[in-house]
């Protein structure tokens, strides 16, 4: 993502502050240990606590997102949600595409039949992710050239249920998976909407659906504390982690959880270390988690992370449901070229030279969106203009270069069509998306131009 990001990037994303139900009184709790048991629990060092926390946080961020999605009106597993085109009520939304969402739920006897319509002449993908944020598949003409549309059977791991003869089998990593489908609008909302509604899902029966592990709701600024380790094994066992180092990291989580449960002092020690880890993690996310050039972080690998659980957690935090770099590469900026936090009271410009225009480095489309911090949602403005892309009526400079401006009002000398409004007196973030990027983006030879403050 950032290596994600991003929804990303987002970014990100999910990055959000939200309210939700706390776990009920009968939620699992840690038993109070005896003095003798407490004495037998070894104290982990600070690094072990941070490592265990950041590993488990990756899973907990997905649990939080599932809880939030389940709270939406009309939610049901195995039911496709067709987000209204232009809907900005989303963490770091992509307003260039018609979105399709779903939570799939299967069991060994019950698959889900997922249908993808035939789409020509515009970008699309049906991205399926597991419960740790790892991409299982992208159904499109690039990744599935032998079957870019039609019926697909989503099945429980190592199961062998009866399937329709015309359905291609896709094995999930656990009993649940997340779908994010995207259809490029491309200036044709009616056509995009028709295609969007061609995505369908039907469970072949009534699968047994496991509830999410209990997690208290938390925001993205403070993040969850020591309570993340309460009933840690339930969280770990709730979904298979395909990372090659999952076993060793999960044992590290168990060791920290046992120490935190050994007494009030141990619990306070773990929580104190987490409160040091969180700001370091947030700073790392936006400046060090991927190549950081010209004050944009991004351009690295995302979607599948191998043993790099930290980057996976970064992706789940800053732009949940990050896709693979073959589909999209994200870049995020929270600071200007003077290394100052982007502030909505200031005016800025991004100037792309004529020989480095963003439309020359993609095979689908590019866009840049402005969102508030720390909620990573679009900032209301009178124009309802939250992003710009290669279909926007942008005007080039006389030399063929492109200048985009940001600020509380249009910048003199630059067409108002090239302006993104900013929130006065408040910080903001930019996410730049390159869909189906060319090699020059994948290798890091191209990145967005720096964000420069106008004095």
MONORBEL-V674650 format. One line per field, one symbol per residue. phi: phi as a letter, one per 40 degrees, with the letter a starting at -180 (. if undefined). Layout:
phi=???
This chain:
phi=.dccfgaec.fah.cababaccdccccdbcccccccccccccccccccccccccccddccccddcccccccccgcacgbcbbcdcgcbcacfcbccbccbbabcbbbdcbcbcbbbccbbgacaabcbbccbgcccabcacccbccacahcbbcbcdfbaccbcccbccbcccacbabbbbbbccfgbcccccccdcccaaacchbccbcccdcbccaccccgcbccdccfcccccccacbcccbcccccccccccccccccidcccccccccccccdccccccdcbbcadbbfgbbigbcagbbfcccccccdccccadgccccccabbbbbbbcccgbdcbcccbbbbbccccbccccbbbbababbbbcbbcfbccdaccfbbabacbcccbccccgcbbbbbicadccgbdcccbbcbcdgbcabbbbbbcfccdccccgcbaccccbccc
